[in-house]
Amino acid sequence: MKKWYLLSIIAILSLLLSACGSSGNSDKTYIVGVDTTYPPFEFEEDGEYKGIDIDLIHAIAEDQGLEIEIKPMDFKGIIPALLSDNLDVAIAGMSITEDRKEKVDFSNPYFDAGLTLVVAADNSDITSPEDLSGKLIAVKKGTTGADKADELAAEYNAEVRLFDDSPSMFQEVANGNADVLIEDYPVVAYAIGQNESLGLKIVGERLNGDQYGIAVKKGENQDLLEKINDGLQNLRDSGKYDEILNTYLSFKEEARLIERASSLKDVNLMENIAYAFPFLLEGLKITIIITVLALTIGFFIGLIIALFRLSSIKLLQWIGTIFINAIRGTPILVQLYFIYFGLTSFSWISMEPITAGVIAVSVNAGAYIAEIIRAGIQSIDKGQTEAARSLGLTGGQTMRYVILPQALRRMLPAFANQGIISLKDTSLLSVIGIAELTQKTEVVIAKTYDVFTLWLLAGVMYFVLIYGLTLLSNYVEKRYQVR
C-alpha cells in the first residue's frame, strides 16, 4: 500500500505543477482584457470581437508594431486580472477614477462618456435625481455607475440592485422590477437604437463627465503605456480614431443616437434563435469538454484522497480530511477566484482561464467524489478483504481487484449526480471569460438584447444535456444491476 501512497502524492504534485510556469518578460504577445457584453465598445458578432475598443486597440497595436491577444472576461474581474498579471492591458469602456488610479495606470483619455438615468418608456415619475426617493436603482457591478448609484441612494433614500451585465439591468427596468438604471449614455443609446422594443428612454442631464482610458498594472509596463499613448495620438492625427468612432456611433449627440431606433428593424423571436443557436452550440461544446475533463481528473483526485482518508498513516488521513473539509466548506466561485486571481499573483505561476476553470471544477468534484468512493469502499463487507488476503493478495491488489470493482457499482448513482452538479458548475466559469454556454449566452444577449428568448434557449440546452446524462445513468444502473 505504501507504493500506492507514494504514487498518489506524486500524482497530486504533478497536477498542481502542471498549471505553473514561467512568466518571463521577453518579447511577448500582450494579453488585452475586454468585456464583450458592452456594445458599442465591445461585443462579439459572427464569431469575431468587434466594437470601438476592439478596433481601437488593434489599430494602436498595428501602429506601434505590437502583438496582442484579446481575452474576454467579466468586467469586475478585469482589474484583478491586471493586478495578478493575467492581463497586460485592459480596454473595456473603463472610466478613469481616482480609486482606480491607485491600482492601475491609465493612458490618455480616448472617449468622453458620462452616466445617465434610464427609465421605462412609459415612466413619467422620474426625470432627474431628485425623483429617486424610495426608488430602486439598477446598476452594473464594479462600475462608476455603481459608485454613483450608492451616492444617489444615500442622498435620496433609494435602494440599489447590482447586476453582472448591462442587458440584464436593461430588462429589469423594462419589466418594471426596478425603477431606473444608471449607465454610460453611449451604451444605453446604442441599446435603444438596436432594439426599440426594449421600451427604455434616457431622462435628465448627464450625471457626470467620465472619460475612458486604457489601463496597465500600476508602476509596470510604462514603456507599453507610452506606446499606447503614442499610438492613440497617431490615430487621432491621421483621422483613424474618428473613423473608428463613426463606424459604431454615427451620431455623437444623444438625441441623434436615440433616433437610430426608428431606422432599425426589430428582430423577431425565431430570427433571434436562428442567430444565436450556432454561438450557443459552440458554448455547449466547451461546457461538455470541460465537464468531461473535470470529472476525469476529479475521479483520480477523489480516488487518491479517499485512499488517504482510509489509510492507517495519520499524516495521510490528516491531508485527506483537510482537503475535503476545505473544498466542501467553501463555494466553488471562491475556489475559482482563488485559483485564477490568487495563485497567479505569484510571478512563478501562470495559467490560462480554461486551465484555471478545469482545475477549479476538478478539485471541487474531487472532494465530493472522494467521499463517494470512501463510502462505497466502506460499504463492502470486511470479509471480502480478509478472504482476499487469505489468498495471498497484497493490500494494493485487494483494493484494486476485489474491493474497488464491487464498490464502483454501488457508487454509480452518486457519480451520475456529481456529474450533473459539475456540469452546472461550469456556468460559473463565465466570470473569468471562458466561452462556455452561459458566457456565450451573455455575449449574444449583449448583441440582441433579447434576454427572455436566449436564456430560455440556454436553459433548454442545459436541460437536454442533463436529461440525457440522467437517462444514461439510469441505463448503466440497470445494465449493471446496481443495488
N, C-alpha and C positions, 0 to 999 in steps of 0.2 A: 504493500500500500504506500510505503514511503516514496517509491518511484512515481506513483500517481500524483502525490502531493507536490513533488519537485517539478514535474512536468506542468502541473496546474499553475504553480507560481510563475514559471517561465512564460506560460501562455498569457497570463494576465499582464505581465510586464511588456510582452510583445504587443498586445493590443493597445496599451497606453502609449508606448513609444512610437507606434506606427503613425500616430497623429502629430507627432512632434517633428520639427525640422528647423533648419536654419532660416533666418530671415535677413540674409545679407543685404547690404545696401549698394551692391554693384549695379551695373546697367540693368534696368528692370522695366517691366510694364507696370505703369501706375494704375492702381485699382481705384475706381471712381464710384462712390456710393450715390445712388439716386433713389427716389421714391416714385415708383411707376404708377401710382394712383393719384397723381396730382396734375391732370391736364389743365391748361395747355403747356405746362412746363415739362412734365414727364408723363409719358403713358406708353403702352405697348399696343401696336397695331400691325396686323398681318405678320406677327412673329418678330417685329422689329421695334426697338425702342426709339420713340420719337418725342418731339417737343422742343421748346425753346432751350431748356437746359442741356438736353442731349445734343442738339445741333451746335450749341454754343461751345460746349467742352470739346467736341470733335474738331470744330474749327480752330479753337485755341491750340489743341494738340497738333493739328496739321501745320499751323503757322509756326509753332515752336519746335517741331520735329520730335514730339513726344509719342510714346506708345502707351495707349490707355486701354483699360478693360472696364466695361460698365458692370456694376454689381447692384442689382435692385434689392431693396430691403425696406422694412418698416421704418417710417420717418423717425420714430422715437429711439430707434436703435442706431441711427447714423452717427451721432456724436460719440456714444460709447464705442462704436466700431473704430472711429478715428483714434480715440484715446488708447484702444487696445491694439493698434497697428494692424487691424484687419482691413482698413482703408487708408489710402494715401491722400485722397481728395474727396470732398463732399460738395455736390451741387444739387440742391433739392428744394429750390424756392425757399432757402433758409434766410430768415431775416437777421440782420446784423444787430445784436443787442449787447449791452454791457455784460450781462451774465454769461452769454456765450463766448464773449471775447476773453473771459477769464480762463476758458478751457481750450479755445481754438484760435487760430489766426485767420482773419478774413482777407480776401482780395479787395480791390477797389469795388464799390457797388456796381452791379451790372443791370439792375432793374429797380425802378421806383414803384413800390406797390402801395399797400395801405389796407387796413382792415375795414370791413363794412358790416352793417347789420342786414340780415336777410330774414324775411318772414314769408308766410304763405301768401299767395297772390290775393286772397280774399280777406286778409288781415288788415284792418284799418285802425287797430288799437295801438300799434307800435310804430312810431315814426322817428323816434330819437331815443338816446339812452335814458332820458328822464321817464320814459314809459315802461321801464323794465321792472318796476317794483312788483314783487311777487311772481315774476315770470320765470320760466325755465329756459336756460340758455344752453344750446348745444355747441360744442367745440371739439377740435381735434387735439388729441394728446400731444404734449411736448412742443406745442407751437406758441408763437406770440399771441395768437388768438385765445389760447387757454389762459395765458397770463392776463390778458385784457379782460376776459370774462370774469376771472377771480376778482379783479379790481372793481369792475362794474357791479358784480354781485354783492360785494362788501358795501359799496356806496349806496346801492338802491334796493338792498334786501332781496336779491334774486337768488336763484338756485342754478348750479352748473352741472351739466352732464357731459362726460367725456366719451369720445369715440376714436376708433383707430384710423378711420379714413374719412375723407370728405363726402363721398356718396352716401355713406350711412347716416351722417348727420343731416344731409340734404333731405333724405327720405323721412327722417324723424320729424323734421319741421313740416314737410309736405303732408305727412299723415296726421299732424295735429298733436303728436306726442310731446313736442317741445314747441315753445312759443316763438323762438328766434334762434338764429345761429350767427356766429361770427367767423368770417373767413376773409382771405385776401380778395379784393374786388375783381382782379382779372380771372381768378379761378371760378368765382361764382358767375361772373358774366359769361364766361366760356361755357359753363354747365347749362345755364339758361338758354344760351344760343344753340347748343347742341340738342337740347330736349325741352321744348316749350311745355310739354306735358308735366314737367316737374312741378309746375304750379307755384313757383317762387318769385319773389321780387326783392330788389335792393331798396332800402329805405334810409333816409337821412344822409348826413355827410360822412366822409371817411373818418374813422376813429383815430387814425394816426398816419404817419408818413413813413412806413417801413421801407427799408432798402434791402435788396437781396445781395448776398455775397457768396463767393466760393471759399470753402474752408479747408484748412490743413491743420494738423496737430500743432498745438502751441509750442513755439520755440524750436520746431523742427521743420525740415523741408522748406527752408527760407529761399533757397535757390529755385525750387519748384514754384513757390508763391510768386517770386519775381517774374518767372517766365509766364505764369498765368496772367499777371498784370500787364506784361508787355504784349502778350497775345491779344488780350482784351482790348488794349488801346489800338493795336494794329487793325483789329476788326472794326472798331469804331471809325478809324481814319479811312479805311477802304470802303466803307459803306456796307460791309458784310453783316455787321451787327444789326443794322436796320432791316436788312433783307431777311434775316432770321426771324426777327420780331414780327415783321409784316406777314410772314408765312402763316403764323398762328394767331396773331392779333391784328387783323387788317384795319381795325378801328381802335384808336387809343382812348377815346373818350367813353366813359361808362355808358352813356345813352346810346351811342352808336354800337357798342358791343352788344347791348341787350337787343337792339333792333335786328340782329342777325337771326333771332328766333323766327321771325316771320318768313325768312327765306330758306329755312332748313326743313327738310321733310321728316316727319315723325316716323320712327321705325316701329312696325307692329311686332307683336309677340313672336310670331313664327320666324320673322326675319332676324330677331334678336337671338333666338335659339339656334337658327342655322349659322349665324355669325359666330356665336360663342362655342358651339359644340366642338369644333376641332381644337380650340385652345384648351377647353376643359378636358378633352380626351388626352392631350399631352400632359396635363397636370395629373390626371388619373394614372397614367403610366408611371410617372415619377413616384406617386403615392404607393403604387404596388411594389415598385423596385425597392424603395426604402423599407417598406414593411417586411418584405421577404428577407432582405439583408439583415435588418434589425432583429427579426425573430431567429434567424440562423445564428447570428453572433450571440444573441441573448440566451439561446438554448445552451451554448457551450459555457457562457458565463454562469448561467444558473446551475449547470451541472457541477462546475468547479466549486461554486460557493456552497452548494448543497453538500458536496463531499467534505468541504471544510467543516460545515456545521455538524456532520456526523462523525468527524474524526475524533480519535481519542487524544489527539495532540491539542493541548489547551490553547496554544497560540493560534492555531488554525481555526479552532472554534470561535475564538475571540474575533478574528478577522472576518469570518463569515457573519457573525451576529452584528457587528458594527456596520458592515456593508449593507445588510438587509434593512436594518433599522434606519440607517441614514437615507437610503434611497426611498423606502416606503414612507418615511416620515416627512418628506419634502415634495412639493409639486414638481411635475416634470418640467414646467416652464421655468422654474427657478434653476433646475439642473441644466436646462438648455442654455440659459443666460450665463451660468457659471462656467460651463464648458467653452462656449464660444467667446464670451466677452472677458470672463475672469481668467481662465487658463492662458488665453492668448495675450494677456497683458504682460506675461513674461516674454522677454525678447527671444528666448530659445525655443518657444512653442509657436507654431503657426499651423493653421488648418483652414480648409475651405468650409463654407457653410454646410455643404452636403455631408462632409466628414463629421462636423460637429453634430448635425442632425441625426445621422446614423448612430453615432456614439451615444447620444442622449437617449434615444429610443431603445437602443440595445441594452444599455446599462439599466434603464428603468425596467424594461421587460425582464432582464436577467434576475433582478431582485425578487420579482414575483414568481418567475419560473423556478428559482432556487427553492422557494417554499413549496411549490407544487411537487418538485422532484423529491424533496425531503419527506413530505407527507406520503408520497407514493411509495418510496423505499421503506419507510417505517410501517406501511400497511401490509407488507409481505411478512408472513409468519416467520419467526426466528428459526423454526425448524428447517426451513429451506437453506439457511446459511449453515446450520450445523450439518445437514446432510451433504452439502457441497464440500465442506471442509473435511468431512469424514472420507470423501472420495479422493482427497489429496489436492483439491484445488486451493490455490493461494487466495488471500483476501481480495486482490485485484481481479483474479479470474472469477471468483464467486460473484463479485459485483457485476462484472461485465457479462457473464454467460448465464447467470441464474437469476439474480435479483432485478437488474435493470430491465430485461425483456418483459418480465411479468409486471413490474411497476409501470412501465411506459404505457401499457394497455389501459391501466387504471387512470393514468394521467391525461389521456386523450381529451376528454370533455373540458378539463381545466385548461389544457393547452389551446384548444379552439377558442375558448372565452378570452384568454390572454391575447391571442392573435387579433381578435376583434377590437380589443381595447387598444392595442398598439397601433392598429390601422387608423383608428380615430385620433390617436395621439399625434399622428403625423400632421394633422391640420394645424398644430401649434407651430410647426416649423416655418410657416409663412412669415413669422416675425423676424427671421434672420435672412429672408429673401430667397428661400428655397421654393422653386416654382412647382410645388405640388398642387393638388386640386383646389384647396382653399385659396392659395395665393393667386392662382390663375383666375379664379372667380372674381377676386377683388380687382384684379387688373382689368378684366373685361367690363366689370361694373363701372370702373372709372372712365371707361370709354363710352358706354351706352347709357349709364345712369338708370338701368332697369334692374333695380335691386330685387324686387319680388321674383321676377321670372328666372333670373340667373341663380339666386340662392335656392330656388325650388329645383332647378335643373341639377345643381351641385348635390343637393340633398338626395335626389333620385339616384344619382350616380353612386353616392356612398351607400345608399340602401341596397341597390342591386349587387354591389360588390360584397357587402356584409351578409346579405341574404344568401348569396352564392356560397360564401365561406361557411355559413351555418348549415346549408344543405350538404356540403362536402363533409363537414364534421359529423353530421348525422349518419351519412353513408359509411364513413370509416368506423364509427362506433358499432354500427350493425354488422359490418363486414368482419370485425374482429371480436364481436360479441363482448363488448366492454361491459363489465358489471361493477 
